[in-house]
Amino acid sequence: MDFTALRKQFPVYAYEDIVYLDTAASSLTPQAVIDGMNEYYTRFPVNVHRGVYRLSYQATEAYTAARETVAKFIKASFEEIIFTRGASSALNLVAFSYGLSVLKPGDEIILSALEHHSNLLPWQAVAKQTGAVLKFVPLDPSGRITAEAFASTLSKKTRIVALTYVSNVMGYITPLKPIIALAHEQGAVVVVDAAQAAPHHAINVKELDCDFLAFSGHKMCGPTGIGVLYGKAHLLKAMPPIEYGGDMNDHVTLHDAVYKDPPYRFETGTPPIAEALGLASAIRFLQDIGLDAIAEHARHLREKALAGIEAISGITVYNPTTETGIITFNLDDVHPHDAVTYFDADGIALRAGHHCAQTVMQWLQVDATLRASFYLYNTDDDVKRFLDTLRRARTFFTEAGF
Ligand code: C6P
């Protein structure tokens, strides 16, 4: 695959001379995805599931086909795919629907310090409401979740395990298969935050045997405003909705209502129709390239960047053994917001801050870090420009007394 040629499919590069290394926050959008959304707005820009006329049927068919594409992408069934606003709202849906209905005082929820706030705060809130107890898998010295450490945290009281598949700060891949098998032996349900995994790895929910899995469109070349919650059919079927309104019910009287079966029970109101079409286009786009090839390309760029960084003194890398395209680092004694401003002046977009994962910062014992994340549109030249700027930044801040 010629990844440099692929860049032409991302219109932003025609306008901006940018080295974009912030994909872990949001990926760039290819023309195919813009076309996918435009098809809705140009051909059948009307509501779904309601209109008894040709255009509405067309919109409904396209929206239904988009859900089928997502289901096939992760090897799920149609009714197991719920469209949400993003990974955050997908994780909130599991916590406030499944979590609130099953948790009793003293039940345990296992999380880790690697969780993004979107897979920590909903569980904190649900634990407070139910009297459940949060437990955290101790991380190994490099900051990883291991199956052994998970086994030592698991108990007969564990009802829910909610873990990240790939950490948005460390880039580590969680060994989910043995963890899920262990959790199931104790009768616990496993929720996977796949926001950073879905853009890079082929996911097979049947093989993984997870009970719930969440991801967002905008980190995998798709649009903002759409995400996915996968849930095993029998679990979803028993869950109450957390939002109520139009299109999620079969029959309504003054004092009661009968709700539709999943997925519609969890999708009240007008759904993100153009965004669903855009997400389906993104999936086709990624599959045409091949997820393995994308992951390999990101790994190649990360290794090259890492070798370059390690040759510069005065820089700390927090995840030198990461297996994905994320490098988290700091220029020693330089605040990451100062450093990121220097990079921006050179047209290089990095992320600086706590990355909505403050417990990772606490584990690393830093306030904030820089993060470079590589994806399919990045090139060897991007790595070179990044390293050139890094060298100059290090000299600049050293000479300025940092
Ligand atoms: N992480 C980052 O820069 P939303 O915003 O709902 O699409 O995704 C939330 C989310 C959940 N889990 C993980 C592992 C994530 O990385 C994210 C989003 C971005 O790292 C924005 S904070």
Boltz pocket constraint, residues with backbone or C-beta under 6 A from the ligand:
constraints:
  - pocket:
      binder: B
      contacts: [[A, 24], [A, 25], [A, 26], [A, 85], [A, 86], [A, 87], [A, 88], [A, 89], [A, 116], [A, 118], [A, 119], [A, 164], [A, 166], [A, 167], [A, 168], [A, 193], [A, 194], [A, 195], [A, 196], [A, 216], [A, 218], [A, 227], [A, 351], [A, 355], [A, 356]]
      max_distance: 6.0
